[in-house]
Amino acid sequence: MDKDPDEALVARYRSGDPAAFPALVARYQRPIYNAAYRVLGNAEDAADITQEVFLRIAQRIEDYDASLRFFSWIYRIALNGAIDLARRNGREEPLEDDESVAAGTAWEPEAGVLAGERAARVQGALMKLGVEDRAVLALRHFSELSYREIADVLAIQEKTVKSRLFEARLRIRELLRDLH
């Protein structure tokens, strides 16, 4: 069942199959959470956005246009929610490093600690960028979407995706220039 294409799961859910929705949640929960976390930099807020996304989908599945890719629709809902929350919380501006990112690394071997510190630095640098930069970088480098898929998710042209990525990469490279 978990190998069903998204559209088949959506069709099954729309027609009243209660097992289809948990399959969609299982398929997208982690990617949606990760995308929201990269934009928000806060685990609790990312979990809230993830939950809200699935509630919206459950309530508004009839709004989904089957001529579009489902993952683009769900990612757009998630990113819009994360960006809106970031703006409401005043996180458009740089934040302090999120301590929850580095939590739990003190008892790991040295390599694990170094990897955790590096991940915390990358997340801290992401949080110093604007939400649009964070969104495009998260979709490309953490969710591994193509330029076309990012354009679909963000409802922008592919050349705009490339331009935003170029500029965001320059900004994050400058913030992380001491990491080699």
C-alpha positions as CSV (number, residue, x, y, z in Angstrom):
1,M,0.0,0.0,0.0
2,D,2.8,2.5,0.8
3,K,4.1,2.1,-2.8
4,D,0.8,3.7,-4.2
5,P,1.4,6.9,-6.1
6,D,0.3,9.9,-4.3
7,E,-2.6,10.5,-6.6
8,A,-3.9,6.9,-6.0
9,L,-3.8,7.5,-2.2
10,V,-5.6,10.8,-2.6
11,A,-8.3,9.2,-4.8
12,R,-8.7,6.4,-2.2
13,Y,-9.0,8.9,0.6
14,R,-11.5,11.1,-1.3
15,S,-13.6,8.0,-1.9
16,G,-13.7,7.1,1.8
17,D,-10.8,4.7,2.4
18,P,-9.6,5.5,5.9
19,A,-6.3,3.7,5.4
20,A,-5.2,6.1,2.7
21,F,-4.7,9.1,4.9
22,P,-2.2,7.5,7.3
23,A,-0.3,6.3,4.3
24,L,0.0,9.9,3.1
25,V,1.0,11.1,6.6
26,A,3.7,8.3,6.8
27,R,5.1,9.3,3.4
28,Y,5.2,13.1,4.0
29,Q,5.5,13.6,7.8
30,R,9.3,13.7,7.9
31,P,9.9,15.7,4.7
32,I,7.3,18.3,5.8
33,Y,8.7,18.5,9.3
34,N,12.3,18.9,7.9
35,A,11.3,21.7,5.5
36,A,9.4,23.5,8.2
37,Y,12.3,23.1,10.6
38,R,14.8,24.6,8.1
39,V,12.6,27.6,7.7
40,L,11.7,28.1,11.4
41,G,14.7,26.8,13.2
42,N,12.5,25.5,16.1
43,A,11.5,21.9,16.6
44,E,8.3,22.7,18.4
45,D,7.1,25.2,15.7
46,A,8.1,22.7,13.0
47,A,6.0,20.0,14.7
48,D,3.1,22.4,15.0
49,I,3.3,23.3,11.3
50,T,3.5,19.6,10.3
51,Q,0.4,18.8,12.3
52,E,-1.5,21.8,10.8
53,V,-0.6,20.7,7.3
54,F,-2.1,17.3,7.8
55,L,-5.2,18.8,9.5
56,R,-5.6,21.1,6.5
57,I,-5.2,18.3,4.1
58,A,-7.8,16.1,5.9
59,Q,-10.2,19.0,5.9
60,R,-9.6,20.3,2.4
61,I,-8.7,17.3,0.3
62,E,-11.4,18.2,-2.1
63,D,-9.5,21.5,-2.9
64,Y,-6.6,19.4,-4.3
65,D,-6.4,19.7,-8.1
66,A,-5.4,16.2,-9.3
67,S,-3.9,17.7,-12.4
68,L,-1.1,19.0,-10.2
69,R,1.5,17.0,-8.3
70,F,0.4,16.2,-4.8
71,F,3.8,16.8,-3.2
72,S,3.9,20.3,-4.7
73,W,0.6,21.1,-3.1
74,I,1.5,19.7,0.3
75,Y,4.9,21.4,0.3
76,R,3.3,24.7,-0.6
77,I,0.9,24.4,2.3
78,A,3.8,23.6,4.6
79,L,6.1,26.4,3.5
80,N,3.4,29.0,3.5
81,G,2.5,28.0,7.0
82,A,6.1,28.0,8.1
83,I,6.8,31.4,6.5
84,D,3.7,32.9,8.0
85,L,4.6,31.6,11.4
86,A,8.2,32.9,11.1
87,R,6.8,36.3,10.2
88,R,4.3,36.3,13.0
89,N,7.0,35.3,15.5
90,G,9.3,38.0,14.2
91,R,11.8,35.5,12.9
92,E,12.3,37.3,9.6
93,E,15.4,38.8,11.4
94,P,18.4,36.8,12.6
95,L,17.9,34.6,15.6
96,E,20.2,33.2,18.3
97,D,21.4,29.7,17.6
98,D,18.7,27.2,18.6
99,E,20.0,25.2,21.5
100,S,17.7,22.3,20.7
101,V,19.8,21.6,17.5
102,A,22.9,20.8,19.5
103,A,21.2,19.2,22.4
104,G,22.2,15.6,23.1
105,T,25.5,15.6,21.4
106,A,27.7,15.8,24.6
107,W,27.7,12.0,25.1
108,E,28.4,11.0,21.5
109,P,31.8,10.2,20.2
110,E,34.0,13.0,19.0
111,A,32.9,12.7,15.3
112,G,29.3,12.8,16.3
113,V,29.9,15.9,18.4
114,L,31.7,17.6,15.5
115,A,28.9,16.7,13.1
116,G,26.4,18.0,15.6
117,E,28.3,21.3,16.0
118,R,28.5,21.7,12.3
119,A,24.8,21.0,11.8
120,A,24.1,23.6,14.5
121,R,26.3,26.1,12.7
122,V,24.6,25.5,9.4
123,Q,21.1,25.8,11.0
124,G,22.2,29.0,12.8
125,A,23.5,30.5,9.5
126,L,20.2,29.5,7.8
127,M,18.3,31.3,10.5
128,K,20.2,34.5,9.8
129,L,18.8,34.5,6.2
130,G,15.4,35.7,5.3
131,V,12.5,33.2,5.1
132,E,12.5,33.1,1.3
133,D,16.2,32.2,1.2
134,R,15.7,29.6,3.9
135,A,12.7,28.1,2.0
136,V,14.6,27.8,-1.3
137,L,17.7,26.4,0.3
138,A,15.8,23.9,2.3
139,L,13.8,22.6,-0.7
140,R,16.9,22.3,-2.8
141,H,19.5,21.0,-0.4
142,F,17.6,19.3,2.4
143,S,14.5,18.1,0.6
144,E,16.5,17.6,-2.7
145,L,13.9,18.9,-5.0
146,S,14.7,19.8,-8.6
147,Y,14.5,23.5,-9.8
148,R,11.2,22.6,-11.5
149,E,9.7,21.1,-8.3
150,I,10.8,24.1,-6.3
151,A,9.2,26.4,-8.8
152,D,6.0,24.4,-8.5
153,V,6.0,24.4,-4.7
154,L,6.8,28.1,-4.4
155,A,4.5,29.0,-7.4
156,I,7.4,31.0,-9.1
157,Q,9.2,30.6,-12.3
158,E,12.2,28.2,-12.6
159,K,14.6,31.1,-13.4
160,T,13.5,32.9,-10.3
161,V,14.3,29.7,-8.3
162,K,17.8,29.7,-9.8
163,S,18.3,33.3,-9.1
164,R,17.1,33.0,-5.4
165,L,19.3,30.0,-4.9
166,F,22.3,31.7,-6.3
167,E,21.9,34.7,-4.0
168,A,21.0,32.6,-1.0
169,R,24.1,30.4,-1.5
170,L,26.3,33.5,-1.6
171,R,24.8,34.8,1.6
172,I,25.1,31.5,3.5
173,R,28.6,30.9,2.1
174,E,29.6,34.2,3.6
175,L,28.1,33.3,7.0
176,L,29.9,29.9,6.9
177,R,33.2,31.0,5.4
178,D,35.2,29.8,8.4
179,L,33.8,26.2,8.0
180,H,35.9,24.2,5.5
